[in-house]
Amino acid sequence: MSDLKHRINEDVKTAMRSKEKQRLAALRLITASIKQREVDERIKLDDAQVMAVLDKMAKQHRDSIEQYTKADRRDLIDKEQFELDIILSYLPKPLDSAEISAMVDGIITATGAASMRDMGKVMGQLKPALQGRADMGKVSALVKARLST
C-alpha cells in the first residue's frame, strides 16, 4: 500500500475514533475515489497516482465552489471548501508562478524544444514533476506561450 493511501486510511480511523463526522465524510469521499479508480483500472495505486486522484478532486471542488458562488449558496460553498482543505492537506505545497516558470524554462532547455511540435515532449516531463503542485491547464498555457515565440 502506498504511503499516502496508508496515511489517508489512518486519518479515517482517527476521525472515527474522535467522532469528527464532517472530516470523516470528506475522508471517505477521498477513499471512495481512490478505490473507484483502482477497481476501474484493476490496479493498486502508487503515491503518484493517488496524488493524481486528489488533484482531480481538488479541481472538481474548486469548480463547484465557483458555481456555488455564482448561485450565492454559502452553505454549499462552506461544505466544498472544508472538503477541499482536507484534500489539499495531502497534496504537496503548491509552487508559485516563478518556480513554475523556472521549471518550464529548464525542461524546455533540457529537451531542446523549439516549436509547438515539441509541446508533448515538454508536458510529458513536466506533468510528473508538477502533479498536485500546479494547475496543469495554466502550465500548458505557459508552455504554449514559450514555444510559440
C-alpha contacts under 8 A as a table, 3 or more apart, distances in Angstrom:
res1	aa1	res2	aa2	distance
1	M	5	K	6.70
1	M	6	H	6.42
1	M	44	K	7.63
1	M	45	L	7.97
1	M	46	D	7.42
2	S	5	K	5.28
2	S	6	H	6.12
2	S	45	L	7.18
2	S	46	D	5.22
2	S	47	D	5.51
3	D	6	H	5.05
3	D	7	R	6.10
3	D	47	D	6.72
4	L	7	R	5.05
4	L	8	I	6.27
4	L	47	D	5.80
4	L	50	V	7.26
4	L	90	Y	7.51
5	K	8	I	5.13
5	K	9	N	6.25
5	K	47	D	7.26
5	K	50	V	7.07
6	H	9	N	5.11
6	H	10	E	6.19
7	R	10	E	5.10
7	R	11	D	6.19
8	I	11	D	5.04
8	I	12	V	6.28
8	I	27	L	7.13
8	I	31	T	7.49
9	N	12	V	5.02
9	N	13	K	6.51
9	N	31	T	7.58
10	E	13	K	5.16
10	E	14	T	6.28
11	D	14	T	4.93
11	D	15	A	6.03
11	D	27	L	7.62
12	V	15	A	5.14
12	V	16	M	6.21
12	V	24	L	5.97
12	V	27	L	6.03
12	V	28	R	7.12
13	K	16	M	5.06
13	K	17	R	6.24
14	T	17	R	5.12
14	T	18	S	6.17
15	A	18	S	5.19
15	A	19	K	5.82
15	A	20	E	5.19
15	A	21	K	7.36
15	A	23	R	6.56
15	A	24	L	5.40
16	M	19	K	5.00
16	M	20	E	6.53
16	M	21	K	7.57
16	M	24	L	6.51
19	K	24	L	7.95
20	E	23	R	5.51
20	E	24	L	5.96
21	K	24	L	5.03
21	K	25	A	6.10
22	Q	25	A	5.19
22	Q	26	A	6.40
23	R	26	A	5.16
23	R	27	L	6.18
23	R	83	E	7.74
23	R	86	I	7.75
24	L	27	L	5.08
24	L	28	R	6.05
25	A	28	R	5.13
25	A	29	L	6.23
26	A	29	L	5.05
26	A	30	I	6.49
26	A	83	E	5.45
26	A	86	I	7.24
27	L	30	I	5.04
27	L	31	T	6.29
27	L	86	I	7.66
28	R	31	T	5.01
28	R	32	A	5.94
29	L	32	A	5.15
29	L	33	S	6.32
30	I	33	S	5.23
30	I	34	I	6.35
30	I	54	L	7.39
30	I	87	I	7.57
31	T	34	I	5.06
31	T	35	K	6.07
32	A	35	K	5.12
32	A	36	Q	5.94
33	S	36	Q	5.05
33	S	37	R	6.35
33	S	53	V	7.15
34	I	37	R	5.35
34	I	38	E	6.32
34	I	45	L	7.75
34	I	50	V	6.65
34	I	53	V	6.62
35	K	38	E	4.95
35	K	39	V	6.06
36	Q	39	V	5.18
36	Q	40	D	6.01
37	R	40	D	5.03
37	R	41	E	6.03
37	R	42	R	7.98
38	E	41	E	5.39
38	E	42	R	5.37
38	E	43	I	5.11
38	E	44	K	5.70
38	E	45	L	6.43
39	V	42	R	4.92
39	V	43	I	7.02
45	L	48	A	7.82
45	L	49	Q	5.48
45	L	50	V	6.06
46	D	49	Q	5.37
46	D	50	V	6.20
47	D	50	V	5.03
47	D	51	M	6.08
48	A	51	M	5.06
48	A	52	A	6.28
48	A	128	P	7.81
48	A	131	Q	7.87
49	Q	52	A	4.93
49	Q	53	V	6.39
50	V	53	V	5.08
50	V	54	L	6.24
51	M	54	L	4.95
51	M	55	D	5.92
51	M	90	Y	7.96
51	M	91	L	6.56
51	M	131	Q	7.12
51	M	132	G	6.19
52	A	55	D	4.97
52	A	56	K	6.18
52	A	131	Q	6.58
52	A	132	G	6.69
53	V	56	K	5.18
53	V	57	M	6.23
54	L	57	M	4.99
54	L	58	A	6.09
54	L	87	I	6.27
54	L	88	L	7.83
54	L	90	Y	7.84
54	L	91	L	7.29
54	L	132	G	7.56
55	D	58	A	5.08
55	D	59	K	6.31
55	D	91	L	7.59
55	D	131	Q	7.37
55	D	132	G	5.15
56	K	59	K	5.15
56	K	60	Q	6.29
57	M	60	Q	5.03
57	M	61	H	6.18
57	M	87	I	7.56
58	A	61	H	5.10
58	A	62	R	6.17
58	A	84	L	5.85
58	A	87	I	6.47
58	A	88	L	7.06
59	K	62	R	5.10
59	K	63	D	6.23
60	Q	63	D	5.12
60	Q	64	S	6.18
61	H	64	S	4.96
61	H	65	I	6.11
61	H	80	E	6.00
61	H	81	Q	7.45
61	H	83	E	7.76
61	H	84	L	6.06
62	R	65	I	5.09
62	R	66	E	6.24
62	R	84	L	7.53
63	D	66	E	5.08
63	D	67	Q	6.29
64	S	67	Q	5.05
64	S	68	Y	6.05
64	S	77	I	7.88
64	S	80	E	7.22
65	I	68	Y	5.07
65	I	69	T	5.97
65	I	76	L	7.78
65	I	77	I	5.35
65	I	80	E	6.34
65	I	81	Q	7.12
66	E	69	T	5.14
66	E	70	K	6.46
67	Q	70	K	5.21
67	Q	71	A	6.39
68	Y	71	A	4.90
68	Y	72	D	5.92
68	Y	73	R	5.24
68	Y	74	R	7.39
68	Y	76	L	6.61
68	Y	77	I	5.91
69	T	72	D	4.88
69	T	73	R	6.22
69	T	74	R	7.29
69	T	77	I	6.83
70	K	73	R	7.95
73	R	76	L	5.59
73	R	77	I	6.24
74	R	77	I	4.96
74	R	78	D	6.14
75	D	78	D	5.36
75	D	79	K	6.48
76	L	79	K	5.08
76	L	80	E	6.13
77	I	80	E	5.23
77	I	81	Q	5.97
78	D	81	Q	5.09
78	D	82	F	6.12
79	K	82	F	5.23
79	K	83	E	6.40
80	E	83	E	5.15
80	E	84	L	6.00
81	Q	84	L	4.90
81	Q	85	D	6.09
82	F	85	D	5.21
82	F	86	I	6.52
83	E	86	I	5.20
83	E	87	I	6.28
84	L	87	I	5.03
84	L	88	L	6.05
85	D	88	L	5.10
85	D	89	S	6.22
86	I	89	S	5.15
86	I	90	Y	7.17
87	I	90	Y	5.73
87	I	91	L	7.01
88	L	91	L	5.09
88	L	92	P	7.80
89	S	92	P	7.75
91	L	132	G	5.86
91	L	133	R	7.26
92	P	132	G	6.55
92	P	133	R	6.03
93	K	133	R	6.21
94	P	132	G	7.30
94	P	133	R	4.17
94	P	134	A	5.91
95	L	99	E	5.99
95	L	100	I	6.34
95	L	133	R	5.72
95	L	134	A	6.24
96	D	99	E	5.49
96	D	100	I	6.37
97	S	100	I	5.06
97	S	101	S	5.98
98	A	101	S	5.07
98	A	102	A	6.13
99	E	102	A	5.12
99	E	103	M	6.17
100	I	103	M	5.07
100	I	104	V	6.15
100	I	134	A	7.68
100	I	139	V	7.55
101	S	104	V	5.10
101	S	105	D	6.19
101	S	142	L	7.77
102	A	105	D	5.14
102	A	106	G	6.12
103	M	106	G	5.04
103	M	107	I	6.22
103	M	126	L	7.87
104	V	107	I	5.28
104	V	108	I	6.13
104	V	126	L	7.24
104	V	139	V	7.96
104	V	142	L	7.95
104	V	143	V	6.75
105	D	108	I	5.14
105	D	109	T	6.15
106	G	109	T	5.18
106	G	110	A	6.02
107	I	110	A	4.91
107	I	111	T	5.94
107	I	122	V	6.30
107	I	125	Q	7.19
107	I	126	L	7.19
108	I	111	T	5.38
108	I	112	G	5.90
108	I	113	A	5.21
108	I	114	A	7.81
108	I	122	V	6.22
109	T	112	G	5.11
109	T	113	A	6.70
110	A	113	A	7.93
111	T	121	K	7.45
111	T	122	V	6.91
113	A	118	D	5.29
113	A	119	M	7.52
113	A	121	K	7.86
113	A	122	V	7.18
113	A	147	L	7.48
114	A	118	D	6.73
114	A	147	L	6.16
115	S	118	D	5.70
115	S	119	M	7.35
115	S	147	L	5.05
115	S	148	S	6.25
116	M	119	M	5.21
116	M	144	K	6.80
116	M	147	L	5.56
116	M	148	S	6.23
117	R	120	G	7.29
118	D	121	K	5.33
118	D	122	V	6.43
119	M	122	V	5.18
119	M	123	M	6.05
119	M	143	V	7.13
119	M	144	K	7.16
119	M	147	L	7.49
120	G	123	M	5.14
120	G	124	G	5.82
121	K	124	G	5.15
121	K	125	Q	6.63
122	V	125	Q	5.42
122	V	126	L	6.20
122	V	143	V	7.84
123	M	126	L	4.87
123	M	127	K	5.78
123	M	140	S	7.18
123	M	143	V	7.88
124	G	127	K	5.71
124	G	128	P	7.51
125	Q	128	P	6.42
125	Q	129	A	7.08
126	L	129	A	5.28
126	L	130	L	5.98
127	K	130	L	5.27
127	K	131	Q	5.60
127	K	136	M	7.39
128	P	131	Q	5.36
130	L	133	R	5.14
130	L	134	A	5.75
130	L	136	M	7.71
131	Q	134	A	6.61
131	Q	136	M	7.67
132	G	135	D	7.66
134	A	138	K	7.92
134	A	139	V	7.32
135	D	138	K	5.50
135	D	139	V	6.40
136	M	139	V	4.82
136	M	140	S	5.95
137	G	140	S	5.11
137	G	141	A	6.33
138	K	141	A	5.05
138	K	142	L	6.19
139	V	142	L	5.00
139	V	143	V	6.20
140	S	143	V	5.12
140	S	144	K	6.17
141	A	144	K	5.06
141	A	145	A	6.17
142	L	145	A	5.09
142	L	146	R	6.24
143	V	146	R	5.08
143	V	147	L	6.06
144	K	147	L	5.22
144	K	148	S	5.94
145	A	148	S	5.37
145	A	149	T	6.64
146	R	149	T	5.76
